[in-house]
Amino acid sequence: MIAKIRTADGSVRKSRSVSGSFGIPVLVYGNAGDGIARDDTFLVLQSTGIHSTTALRIVMTRDLAVRDSITLKGAFGYDALSPDGTKLYLIQHSSAEDLEHYVVRAYDLTAHRLLPGRIADKTQQSWVMQGFPLTRTTSVDGRWVFTLYQNPGGYPFVHALDTVRSVAHCVGLPWTAKDQGPLNRLAMTLHGKTLAVQWQSGKRWLNIDTGTWKLHVLPA
């Protein structure tokens, strides 16, 4: 069941049943759900659980009607939408049993097909995508999506996804401690072309220049 609820008083404006077991994507634990188009015309629902087949539903926000039903072979999860709502970006896990390793894929919502190849940092072809998302932020125009990943056994990194051009950049962070648990207390904010990575307490850590992808560690 999916419902439109008036925020002023909590009343249900419209509801509709969606066959199957679906939920609103939540990428970062504790955050609000993702998957709504920038113009608010539709939202993405994904099948619950991780299985060898993934189902997605594109639901119109006006009347809650299912516009598209997508079934993909493999373990996929929602990642982002392009600002114009024509491309859906997905995380494809290595398998339903291995959620730590993955690649980013693009699905053309106009042509109704999964595009070939992966969205990767062409300057670092040896980079292996693995880890778990901790926090993310999006540029004002919705084009860039920045996600900070914890990477047990390796360096944590920021994954920068250009949802318009379907390219990505990965920036490794200088965290040398074996315990990456404290990274849960990080936040990111975008100021022009500077991505600031700082502690939730307000203490600064480092800046990333999104024009050159150079990293600048700030004085303690």
C-alpha positions as CSV (number, residue, x, y, z in Angstrom):
1,M,0.0,0.0,0.0
2,I,1.3,3.5,-0.9
3,A,-0.4,6.6,0.3
4,K,-0.3,10.4,-0.2
5,I,-0.5,12.1,3.2
6,R,-1.2,15.7,3.9
7,T,1.7,16.9,6.1
8,A,-0.4,19.6,7.8
9,D,-2.8,17.2,9.6
10,G,-1.7,13.7,8.6
11,S,-4.8,12.9,6.7
12,V,-4.6,10.5,3.8
13,R,-5.3,12.2,0.4
14,K,-5.0,9.1,-1.8
15,S,-3.9,5.5,-1.4
16,R,-3.3,2.6,-3.8
17,S,-2.2,-1.0,-3.5
18,V,1.0,-2.1,-5.3
19,S,1.1,-5.8,-5.9
20,G,4.2,-7.4,-4.4
21,S,6.6,-6.4,-1.6
22,F,8.1,-3.0,-2.3
23,G,9.6,-0.1,-0.3
24,I,11.0,3.4,-0.7
25,P,14.8,3.2,-1.2
26,V,16.9,4.3,1.8
27,L,20.6,4.5,1.0
28,V,22.0,5.9,4.2
29,Y,20.9,4.4,7.5
30,G,18.8,6.8,9.5
31,N,18.1,9.1,6.6
32,A,14.8,9.8,4.9
33,G,13.9,7.8,1.8
34,D,15.2,8.5,-1.7
35,G,13.9,7.9,-5.1
36,I,11.6,10.8,-5.9
37,A,12.1,12.7,-9.2
38,R,13.4,16.3,-9.0
39,D,10.1,17.6,-10.4
40,D,8.1,15.5,-7.9
41,T,6.2,13.8,-10.7
42,F,7.2,10.2,-9.9
43,L,9.0,8.1,-7.4
44,V,10.9,4.8,-7.5
45,L,9.9,1.8,-5.4
46,Q,12.2,-1.2,-5.2
47,S,11.5,-4.8,-4.1
48,T,12.4,-5.5,-0.5
49,G,15.3,-7.8,0.4
50,I,18.3,-8.8,-1.8
51,H,17.6,-11.5,-4.3
52,S,18.8,-12.9,-7.6
53,T,16.1,-10.9,-9.3
54,T,15.2,-7.2,-8.6
55,A,11.9,-5.6,-9.3
56,L,11.3,-1.8,-9.5
57,R,8.1,0.2,-9.9
58,I,7.9,3.8,-11.2
59,V,4.9,5.4,-9.5
60,M,3.3,8.6,-10.5
61,T,2.8,11.0,-7.6
62,R,-0.3,12.6,-9.0
63,D,-2.5,9.5,-8.8
64,L,-0.2,6.8,-7.5
65,A,-0.5,4.8,-10.7
66,V,2.3,2.5,-11.7
67,R,3.8,3.9,-14.9
68,D,6.6,1.3,-15.4
69,S,7.3,-2.1,-14.0
70,I,11.0,-3.1,-14.3
71,T,12.5,-6.5,-13.6
72,L,16.2,-7.0,-13.6
73,K,18.2,-10.2,-13.3
74,G,20.7,-9.7,-10.5
75,A,20.8,-8.0,-7.1
76,F,20.3,-4.2,-7.7
77,G,19.5,-1.3,-5.5
78,Y,18.5,2.3,-6.1
79,D,21.3,4.9,-6.3
80,A,20.2,8.1,-8.0
81,L,18.1,9.8,-10.7
82,S,19.1,12.3,-13.3
83,P,17.6,15.8,-12.9
84,D,15.4,15.3,-16.0
85,G,14.2,12.0,-14.7
86,T,15.3,10.0,-17.8
87,K,18.1,8.0,-16.2
88,L,17.9,5.8,-13.1
89,Y,21.2,4.9,-11.5
90,L,21.5,1.6,-9.7
91,I,24.0,-0.3,-7.6
92,Q,24.5,-3.8,-8.9
93,H,25.9,-6.1,-6.2
94,S,28.2,-8.9,-7.1
95,S,25.6,-11.3,-5.8
96,A,22.8,-11.5,-3.3
97,E,25.3,-13.0,-0.8
98,D,28.0,-10.3,-1.4
99,L,26.7,-6.8,-0.7
100,E,30.0,-5.2,-0.2
101,H,31.3,-5.4,-3.8
102,Y,29.3,-3.6,-6.5
103,V,29.3,-1.6,-9.7
104,V,27.1,1.4,-10.7
105,R,24.8,0.9,-13.7
106,A,22.4,3.2,-15.6
107,Y,18.9,2.4,-16.7
108,D,17.3,4.4,-19.5
109,L,13.7,5.1,-18.3
110,T,12.7,6.4,-21.8
111,A,14.1,3.4,-23.8
112,H,13.2,1.0,-20.9
113,R,16.5,-0.8,-20.9
114,L,19.6,-1.3,-18.7
115,L,22.5,0.4,-20.4
116,P,25.6,-1.7,-21.1
117,G,28.8,-1.2,-19.1
118,R,29.4,0.3,-15.7
119,I,29.6,3.9,-14.5
120,A,33.2,4.1,-13.3
121,D,36.1,6.5,-12.8
122,K,37.9,6.2,-16.1
123,T,41.1,7.7,-14.6
124,Q,41.3,5.0,-12.0
125,Q,40.4,1.8,-13.9
126,S,41.8,-0.4,-11.1
127,W,39.5,1.1,-8.5
128,V,37.3,-1.5,-6.9
129,M,33.9,-0.3,-5.6
130,Q,33.3,-1.8,-2.2
131,G,32.0,-0.6,1.2
132,F,28.9,0.9,2.7
133,P,27.4,4.4,2.3
134,L,27.6,6.6,5.4
135,T,26.3,10.0,4.1
136,R,25.6,11.9,0.9
137,T,24.8,15.2,-0.5
138,T,23.6,16.5,-3.9
139,S,24.3,19.6,-5.9
140,V,21.6,22.3,-6.0
141,D,20.8,21.5,-9.6
142,G,20.6,17.7,-8.9
143,R,23.3,16.8,-11.3
144,W,26.0,15.7,-8.9
145,V,25.5,13.1,-6.2
146,F,28.3,12.7,-3.6
147,T,28.4,9.7,-1.4
148,L,30.9,8.9,1.4
149,Y,31.7,5.2,1.7
150,Q,33.2,3.3,4.6
151,N,35.6,0.7,3.2
152,P,36.7,-2.0,5.7
153,G,40.1,-3.3,4.7
154,G,40.8,-0.3,2.5
155,Y,40.6,3.5,2.3
156,P,37.2,5.2,2.7
157,F,36.3,7.2,-0.3
158,V,33.9,9.8,-1.8
159,H,32.0,8.6,-4.9
160,A,31.0,11.5,-7.1
161,L,28.4,10.6,-9.7
162,D,27.5,12.9,-12.6
163,T,23.9,11.9,-13.3
164,V,23.8,13.9,-16.5
165,R,26.9,12.6,-18.3
166,S,26.9,9.2,-16.6
167,V,30.5,9.5,-15.3
168,A,32.0,9.1,-11.9
169,H,35.0,10.0,-9.8
170,C,36.3,8.3,-6.7
171,V,38.4,10.2,-4.2
172,G,40.2,8.2,-1.5
173,L,40.3,9.7,2.0
174,P,43.4,9.8,4.2
175,W,42.0,7.6,7.0
176,T,44.7,5.3,8.3
177,A,43.1,3.9,11.5
178,K,41.9,0.4,11.2
179,D,38.6,1.3,12.9
180,Q,36.4,3.3,10.4
181,G,33.5,3.5,12.9
182,P,34.1,7.2,13.7
183,L,33.4,8.0,10.0
184,N,29.7,7.7,10.9
185,R,30.0,11.1,12.4
186,L,31.0,12.8,9.2
187,A,28.9,15.1,7.0
188,M,29.3,16.7,3.6
189,T,28.3,20.1,2.2
190,L,28.9,21.5,-1.2
191,H,30.0,25.2,-1.5
192,G,30.3,26.1,-5.2
193,K,33.0,23.7,-6.5
194,T,34.3,22.8,-3.0
195,L,33.0,19.7,-1.3
196,A,33.6,20.1,2.5
197,V,33.9,16.9,4.5
198,Q,33.6,17.7,8.2
199,W,32.6,16.2,11.5
200,Q,29.0,16.6,12.7
201,S,30.4,18.7,15.6
202,G,31.4,21.3,13.0
203,K,35.1,20.6,13.2
204,R,36.6,20.7,9.7
205,W,38.6,17.8,8.2
206,L,39.2,18.3,4.5
207,N,38.0,19.9,1.3
208,I,37.7,18.3,-2.2
209,D,38.0,20.5,-5.3
210,T,35.3,19.1,-7.6
211,G,36.9,20.8,-10.6
212,T,40.3,19.0,-10.2
213,W,39.3,16.3,-7.6
214,K,42.3,17.3,-5.5
215,L,42.0,16.8,-1.8
216,H,43.1,19.4,0.8
217,V,43.4,18.3,4.4
218,L,42.6,21.3,6.7
219,P,44.6,22.3,9.8
220,A,43.4,20.6,13.0
